[in-house]
Amino acid sequence: MRHAQGPLLTVDLTNRTATAEPIDDVLADFPGGRGLNTRLAYDRIPFDVDPLGPENRLYLSTGPMQYSTTSYTGRMSATAVSPLTNGLCSSNAGGFLSRNFTGAGYAAVEFVGESEELLAVHVREADADGTPSVEFEPVEDLAGAEVSAVSDRFAESHDLAAENVACIGPAGENGVRFASIMTSDTRAFGRGGLGAVLGSKGIKAVTFDGDADAAIDVDWPDDAGDVHREAATSDSIMKRQGTASVTELANEVNALPSYYFSERSFEGAAGISGDRVEEKKYKKGTCSACAFACKLPTRDEATGLETEGPEFETVMAFGSNAGVDDIVDVMGANELCDELGMDTISCGDVVSMFLESEDEFGNAELVHSLVEQIAYREGVGDKLAEGVHRAHEEFGAADWSVKGLEFPGHDGRTLNGQGLAFATSNRGADHMYGEFYPYEYPLVGKEDALEPSGLDGKPPKIVAKENRNAVLDSAVICKFSRGVVTDDRLARLLDADYEDLIRMGGRVVELERAFNNARGFDRDDDTLPYVDAIDGFEAGLSEYYELRGWNDDGTVPGYADGDVPAVADD
Ligand code: SF4
């Protein structure tokens, strides 16, 4: 199996040391990305860790595909114990950082400890004798700086581009539980509050630079070129509208959460649709090496507002869910979240929750003000910065989260398989973990389409999808490669048997589950605010556990005291 190359670099913020160690044994089992991070986290993070304490470890990694020039590979993976869900959480960002990360020459980098002084950590290619080259730069001048200002600073002081930088905004410094790690200015490791973890360690920014990957020569199969060609010639609507292209369909089939989840369709959907986003798009946007180019640099000529996006989930969270029907207002919230460093889904949902409590749906000015108050923990923003799960009671609102993670779109009350997938996901209510919604809209061909209501026959497909997505996240390949990176191609690109890869993906899901079990997670956490709306939910959940070989209480057998059982052959 192809895998990432190089040692693990451990950056200790308390002692300001950097050490490298080989991890060939782990790389033999996991190609990189989420799988590699998860295996390392399982072994190296104490199960009882405080997510915002010095013993939590944050991992960054790429996979083998980042040595290629193939489309759908401009991404990388981050993993830590989440301050939002309290469980192990992996998040994935696009942009251009991945190639600079591989240039620094490490398969993975972990951050541990904490610094009282705000730091930038500059990771460069190791010296010829393998000694890590890591600079710890005090950056008190960047305290409170917004994301693009951080990039500007390192362009000036270190001649680095935004594509070399991963950083946090004010939200990460202020411990907002859904703070993101931003890279390339506008791309986010968004879900689960990993920006707050970086902030708790006193890290404002990390940069990666070097040419170590130039020495890595991979004999790629023809599939690499075929994938790239098909990405370039695809006529997918996503190339024009990104994921916002699904907004009107979601609205038509009653799967667009609106007015803080009290409704599932929005009368103002036309004002925030993919067509509106396309009207504002002023140039192509992409991630490194990707010819699919589905990103959305947008501009509103009337106000001069520029941002990247909004994608569908942001349209939902700051549009329909907030009762806001003007795409420019949604763009404004998107841009604030990017600059302040926050996940647009969680932030939009918690803002919508507050609008409901104040009967202020549709008040875009208030939305923008709340986003800023949250990032700086000012006024009511201090409470909202805790997220929906911790704050809902104070505002008399329902808890629209799973495992503490706020819901995206693709409403599970309509798309019932996606509903069950929200419940089973180890990182909480996330649409890309099980990514079941394409079957149920459907966004797939007739032969793969599923009736959206009910769970008959769906648990095996949820298991299969979760496992395959764990392979993609470990490889690291973008999930928008649907239909292009086929099962056969995936196996050849990774030089592995497909069934072995799927077993590896299952092992990643299981390791996450075992880690979370050790922190007290069980069946009670695999739930939804609307279980009664899905016929056969409990039976479907039991079937899911049985298919995985787990106990009916949602725990994994064989992992007591941190043991990791061998992978079965079948
Ligand atoms: S398909 Fe879109 S999100 Fe995925 S790597 Fe390409 S440009 Fe980035």
Residues whose N, C-alpha, C, O or C-beta is under 5 A from the ligand:
A	BS01	SF4	Y72 T73 G74 G94 G285 T286 C287 C290 F292 A293 C294 K295 C478 F480
